[in-house]
Structures are given as C-alpha cells and as structure tokens.
Amino acid sequence: MSSGMNIGQLGNATRASFGESLASLGKEFKSIVVLDADLSKSTKSESFSKNAPERFFQMGIQEANMIGAAAGLAFSGKIPFLCSFGAFLTGRFDQIRVTIGYAQANVRLVGTHAGVGIGEDGCSQMALEDLACMRTLPGMAVLQPADDIETKAMMRYLIDHEGPAYIRLTRQNVVNVHDTNYKFRFGKADEILDGKDAVVFATGGLTGNAYTAIKNLEKEGISVGLVNIHSVKPFDKESVQKWSQKVKHVFTAEDHNVIGGLGGAVAEAMAEIGAPAKLHKIGVQDVYGESGTPEALYEKHGLDAHGIGRTLKSILRN
C-alpha cells in the first residue's frame, strides 16, 4: 500500500491522499485547473500549485466568486478542482445550485475538514450538513472515500466523470480498509466484511472505525457485515435490499448529521423497497458541533471504534 500501512491500521488523512493524487494527475492531464480559497496548505492543493503554478488560481476568501469562475473554466474545456473546507464551500449553496448544479458544469467540488473530526476549530468550520445539501441537487455526484487507496482511485475516476461532483475529505488520519487490488466502482457499494447478525453501512473516515469495531466484536462471537458507501449519490439501493433481507438490524455510521446524509439515504432506500430490517443511525444526533480534541469529540458522539462497537453490542445483545 502506498501509505506503507496494512488493513486495519491507521493511514493517511484523505485530504493528504487527495493532494498527492492531484499533483500527480496534474502532470498527466493538462486540462486540470485548481482553484483554492486561501486554504491551500490545509486542503493540500499546495503541491499542485508548486508543480503547475500557471494552472493554479488562489482566489482568496471569496468562495462564491470561486464557484462562478470554476463553472466558466469548465465550460471552456478545463477540469476544475475547487478546494475549500466543506463547511465554507457548501455554505455557498445558492451559487453551487445555480451556477454549477443547474448548469451541469463539469466541476469537482472538494470539501475538506469534514465533520467533528476537525476538532478544535469548532462549529463554524465543521461540515455536518454538507452531504444533506449536496444530495438534493439533481445530477450532483456525492462521494466520500474511506482511505488512501480509495481516494486515489476515486481521483483517477473523476478525470473522466461527466457532470458536477462533490468530494468530502477528512482532516484526520483514517484506518486503511483497502489494499492495492481495490477497484473503485462509481455508484456501487463496496462490501468489505460479511456477517450474519447485522450490517453497518459506513462512509468516509468512519468506515475504518467500523472495521475495527466489527473485528473486535468477532472475538465475542458477534458477526457483523461492513459495507463502505463511497458513493452517497448515486446510491446503491440493491445493496440495501440484499442486506435488509439477510439481517434484522441495519446500522449506518457517518461523521455528519444523522439527518439527510448516509443515514437519510439508507432510510429512504429501506422505505422504498419495504425492507423488513430495523435501522439504527450512528452519527451526530442533530446537534451543532463544538470545539474539542478530535478524540474527545469522537468519544462524545460515539464515533470512535469503541463507541461504534458499544452501540452495535447494546442492540444486538438485547
């Protein structure tokens, strides 16, 4: 693996994997242009700016103008990657809706520092509603990689993708769940572990935490499957149908409000197919974020491996 880590061990932050991939792809594809809102060190677009300064545009703290400029570049034949914190980028929802969404501009919106995992920066910079917003836009692909390998595979796919896409990335390092044989399939769920007692549909950085939790429960005789949802939209309803007929309990795990994100997508799918299983949503329970260490916030919201395992065990043992 490129990170030098094994499955189940802590690897790179997905923003770091994104930055490495962007710089590499920029050498190969000259149509790539990058726009950043004064956060290139944090979003990791800085490496691209050093390799191709003539195709890097530092727009300053003016995300709305950056969105319009990116749409114009897309309609001029470029492949724009538009970088900022997820909270700041999707906070300009009206500009995204009209200029990129309605126009179906071929723009890649890159939102880093997703969820309470950003830690001490606090509520104003925590993207906890971004998946819900982006899912409502027709034609908008909504993607969230689980680890280093998947981030780089997703970036390669996005070179040829047609239409707007939102990519959600972590500030913190995440647990590796893939090896180098992994193949990214747009819109298709990624089944990582089989199980007979329950299944966890997880996305982003919580996929690795769910993996660790499930492996720990195996030692206690509890068998839980794990499905990585990298494509929150388009969403793989067939996977939900398959699992909801196989197990009695379906869990979702995400560093996002449980309303409107992955939990919402799975709930909608289960309702539409009349799934007999019961749904349990692990995530931020409809509250605003706050300042704290990432570790303390994950413990508070039950998003670390211990917290996910505790929730699974409490329901499956009752």
N, C-alpha and C positions, 0 to 999 in steps of 0.2 A: 504494500500500500504506500502511496506517495508520502503519507504522514509518518511512515515508519512505525505505526501502531497496529495492533491486532483488533479484531472484532471484540467488542465489549470493553475496550479500553478508551481512555479519553484521547481525543484527537483535536483537530483544528476547529476554530470558530468558522462557521460557514462564510462569514464576511471575508476572512483571510483567504479561504479557498476561492471565493469569487474574485478577489483582487489578483491572485496568481493566474487564474484562468483568463481573466480579462486582458491582462498584459500579454499572455501567450497568444491568445486568439487575435489580438490587435496586430501582431506581426504577420499573421497569416491572411487576415481579411481586412483589406484596406478601406472597406466601406464602414467599418465600425468607427463611430464617434462617441465620445463620452462627455457628459455634462455633469457638473457637481456643484452643490450649493455650499461652498466654503467648508466642506467636511471631508475632503479627500483623504486625509490621514486616517480618519475614523471609518469611512466607508471602504477604504482600501483601494480606491481608484487611483491612488497616487502613483503606483507602479506604472500604470498605463500612461500617465501624464509625463513620466520621465522618458518612456520609450517612444512616444508619439505626441510630442507637445503641440504639433500643428493640428491634431485631431482631438485635443482635449480643451474643453471650454469651462473655465472657472467662472460661474455665473453670479457668485456672491449669494447673500442670504435673500434670495428672491425666487422661491420655488415656483410661483405662479408663472413668472416670465420664462423660467427654465422649461416648463411644460409646453408652453407655446412654441418656443424655439426648437424643442425636440421634435414636435409634430412637423414643423416646417422642414427640418432636416430629413425626417422620414419620407416626406413627400418629394424630396429632392433625390431620393435613391440611397440615402445613408441608412445605417443600422444604429440608431441612437440608444445608448445605455444611460439612463437618467438616475443619478445616485443621490440619496439623502437618507436621513433617519426615516423609518417607516411612518412615524407619527407626523413628521413635518411634511412628507411627500403626500400621503393620503389626506392630510389636513387640508390640502388644496383640492378637495373632491370635485368642486364645481368645474374647475379648469380641466381636470382629468376627464370628467364626464363628457364635456362638450368638445374639447379640443382633441383629445386622444380617443375616448370611447366612441362617441357618436361619429367621429370622422374615421374610425377604424384605422388610426395611424399606426404604423409598424414600429412602435416604441416599446422598449423594455424598461419598465419602472422598477428600480431596485431599492427596496426599503430595508435598511439595516437596523440593528439595535431593537429587534422586535421583542415585545413582552416585558414582563417584570424582570427577566434575566439581565437587563441592562444595569440593574442595581441602583447605586446611589444617585444617579441622575434624576430619579423621581418621576412623578406622574406626567409632567408636561412633555417628557420625551419618550414615554413608554407607549408603543403602538399596541393597543389592546382591542381596537375596534377596526383595524385596517382590513382584516380578512372579510369582515361583515360588509364593509363599504365596497370593496373591490368585487365581491361575489355578485353584487346587484347589477353590475354593469354588463349589458349584453356584449358578447364577443370578447370579453376580457379573460384571458387565461390567468389563473391564480395559482402560483407554485411556491412550494416551500421544501427545500432539500433537508435531508436528515443528517448528512455528514459530508466529509471532504470529497469522497468518491462521487457521491450523488450530485453535489454542487457542480463539480467539473463536467460530469456527464450532461447535466441539465444545461449548462452554459453552451456546450457544443451543440446540443439540440436547438437552442434558441437562435443560433445563427440562421437557420433555415425556416424557423417558425414564421407563419404569416399572421399578422394581426397583433394587437396590443397584448402585453403580458406584464403581470406584477410578480416580482420575485421577493420573497420575505427571508431575511437572513438574521443570524444570531450575532450578538456581540461576544458571547461567552463561548469557550471551547465546548465541544459536544462529543458524546460517546460514538465511536465508529460502529456501524451496523452492516457495512458492505465490504466486499473485497473487490479486487481488480477485475473480476469476471462480471461484475454488475452491468446490466444494460438498462438504461433509462427508457421507459415507455410512456409517452405523453398520454395522460388521461386514464392510465391503468394502475390499479392498486399494486403495491409491492409486498407480497406475502413473505415475511421473514421467519416466523415461527408458527408451527402447527400447534393445536391444542384442542381439548375436548370439553373443558369446563366453562370457558368463556373466551372472548377475543377482545383485544384492545386495538382500536383504530387510532393511531398516533400520527402526529405531524411535526416536522421541524426538529428542534433540539430535544423535545420530549420523547422522540422515538427511541433514542439511546437510553434515556432514563427508564422507559417502559421495558426495554430489553433487559436491563439489569434487574429490575423488579421481578420480571417473569422468570428469569433464570434463578433468582433466589427462591421463588415460590416452588419451583420444580423440586427443590430439596425437601419440601414439606409435602410433596405428593399432589400439589395443585397444578393442573395442566391448563395453560392459557396460551392462545394464539396471539400473534402480533402482526398487524398489517400497517405498513407505512403508507400514508396518504401524502405523496409529494404533489399530486395534482388535486388541489381542493376544488378547482374548477378548470376544465370539465371533471366531473366527479364520477367515479366508477360504481354505479348502483349495483351492478352484477355482483361485485364482491360483497356488498352489504347483504344482498339477497342470499348468497351462498352461506355466509356465516350466520345470519339470523335464523336459518333453518337448521344449522348444525349445533348451535349452543343456545342456552337460555338467557345468558347475560352478555350484552354488548357494551363495551366501555369506549369512551373517546378520551384522548389526552392531548392537550394543547396549551401553550403559553399565550393565551388570548381569552377574551371574554367567552364564557360558555355559550353565550347567545350570538348566533349569526356566523360563527366560524366553522371549524370542523364539526363541533357538536351539533350545530344547526344543520349542516349539510347531511350528516348521518341521520338526524331526526327526520328531516324531510324525506329522505330516501326510504326509511323504515315505514313512515306513514303511507307513502305512495304505493309500496309493494305489500302493505298489510303484514309486516314482519311480526312474528309471534314473540320474539325475544324482548327482554326489558332493557332499556337504555339507561346508562349512568354516565354523566358528563364530568370528567376531571379537567379543571382549568380554573381561571379566575372567575369567581362566582358573582358576576355582575356588580363589581365594586371598582372604584378607581385605584390606580396604582399609588405607591408611596415610595419614599426613599428608604434604602436599606442595603445591606450587602446582598449580592445575588443569592448566596447560600441561605441567608436568613429569610429572604422573600420566597424562595422555592420551598423552604420548610414550612413557612406560614400557610402557603396556598396548597400544600400537599403535592407539589410538582416534582420533587426530587424522587429518586428511586425508592427511598424508604416510604415516602408519603403515598406514592402510587401503589406500592406493594401493600401498604396498610389498608388502603381503600378497597383494593381487589379482595384481600383476605377477609375483611369485615363483611363484605356482601356475600362472597362465595361460601363462607363458613356458617352463614345464618340461614 
